[in-house]
Amino acid sequence: MSIITILFLIILMVLVVAVIIFIETGQRRLPVQYAKRIVGRRVYGGQSTHLPLKLNTSGVIPPIFASSILMFPLTIANFCQNLGWRHILVQSVLNSLGPGALLYNLLYVGFIIFFCYFYTAVTFNPMMSPKI
């Protein structure tokens, strides 16, 4: 590799890490206003603040789930191949769902997007009611 290619790759890696850090630490600030309370002759509260919500609430869980689900058929196909069952279906699964294949990459991206929404829907409840 030439020095220009190596420098370009290093700059690209630093930029990718910077964008990931920027997205992971990003937050949306929702304004919250608390009502005033009157106790006796004193007025308490009435302040205005914000509720920080992370942009990416799921974190790194979606890629972990996606890779786990995609590796399951490959593991089963490898067991079948080692047992001597050389079916066309097993070979096609190994070829199309192997890391780096087009179908693998498309499913991986799709599963990551799905699990981002799914994990956020499971862990974040916007309609929290106060417990009395």
N, C-alpha and C positions, 0 to 999 in steps of 0.2 A: 504494500500500500504506500501511496505517496504521503508526504507530510501534510499536504493540503487536505487530503481525504481524512487523515487522522484528526487534524484540527477541526474539520467540519463535524465529524462524529462526536468529538468531545463537546463542542459547543451545542450540538443537538441534544446530547444527553443532559447537559446542565439545564437547557431550556425546558426539557420535558420534566425534569425533577422540580424546577421552579414553578411550572404550571400546576403540577400535582399538589405541591405544597400550598399554592395560592387557592386552589379549589377546596382542599381539605380544611384550611383554616378560615375559609369564607363563611360569613354568617349574614342572615337577614334579620334586621332589627325591627320588630313589630312594636309600635307605640302602645303603651298601656297606661291608662289613667285610673288611679284609685279614687274612690268616692270619699268625700269628707265625712267624718263622724263627729257627732256632737255628744259629748259626755259632760253633763252638767252645764257649765257655762264656757267650757273650753271646746275648741274646734281642733280635731286631730286629722291628719292625713291630707288628702287632696293633692297628692304628688303625682307627677308624671315621670314615667321611666320607660324602658324598652325591654322587650322579651327577645333575647338572642336565640335564633334558630339556625342550626347549621345548614349549609346548602346541601351537603352530602351527609345525610344522617346515617346511612348504612355503612359508611367506611369501606373496609376491605372485605367485608363478608360476601358480597355478590361474586367477585372473582373466585373465591374459595368454593362457594357452592357450585358455580358454573363448571369449574374444572373437575370437581368431584363427580358431578352428574355425567360429564362427558367421558371421564375415565372408566366409569362403570361398564359400559358395553365393550370397551377395549379389553378390560380385564377378563370379562366372561369369554370374549372371542379368543384371547390368548390361552385360556384354560382349555377351550375346545380344540384349539390347534395343537396344543401339546399332548392331548389325549389321542391324537391321530384322526380326528374327524376333520378332514380337509374338504369342507363343503365350499361351494362358490359363495354362499352367503357370508360365511365366516371371513373369507378373504376380502370380499367387498367391504365388509364392516371395518376390517383392519386397514384397508387402503383409503377409504373415504373419511373415516373418523380418526385417523392418526394425526398427531399434532403437526401443523403446517399445511394440512390439506384444506381446500377451499370450503368444503362443507363443515369441517371442524371449526374454522375461523368464523364462519357465519353463525353457526350455532353458539359459539362461545360469546360473541358480541350480543346476540339475542338473549341468551341466558343472563348475561351481566345486566342488561337493561331491565329484563323482567325481575330479577332478584333485587335490583335497586328499589323498584316500586313496591315489590312484595314485602321486603324487609322493613321499609319505611312505614308501610301500611300496618304491619304487625306491631312494630315497636312504638310508633308515634300516634297518639290519640289526640286529635285537636279538640274534641268535645269532652274534655275532662270535667266532670261535675264534682263540686266540692262535697266531701263526705261530712255528713252532719251527725 
